[in-house]
Amino acid sequence: MLDHPELPWNWLAISANNIDYQNVLDNPELLWNWVWLSHKTNINIQKLLIHTNMPWSWYMLSNISFQNVIDHPELPWNLEGLSNKGISIQNVIDHPELQWDSIQNALDHP
């Protein structure tokens, strides 16, 4: 497929399959389904940092290591997604630089 990207491939559907993430990184101009790619378990922070401007599902990406959130607070993490990981009150106290109030806002305005 990638040898002939000019063919009418359904890149959105291909994104839902078990695709080598390196192919996505090498071809970000293709019409990938970035939300589906966000659900993949093989995404790590190094791969994510290459294409932070893509329309990821930050809710799903917020399920990766909490340490990544601390290390990269500039990214648009979905703190509601983080709260589903069992973030403790100590995490909130230790990291006031994160916008924890966005969790409450999301709950108040679904």
Number of C-alpha atoms within 10 A of each C-alpha: 10 12 6 8 11 9 9 8 14 12 15 16 12 16 21 17 12 10 12 10 15 9 10 19 13 10 13 12 8 15 15 20 18 17 19 17 24 22 17 17 11 11 14 13 15 9 14 15 11 10 13 12 9 13 12 19 17 19 18 19 24 22 20 16 13 14 9 15 20 13 10 13 14 9 13 15 21 21 23 19 18 22 14 11 14 9 13 10 9 8 13 13 9 10 13 9 10 16 13 16 10 13 15 11 11 12 9 8 6 5
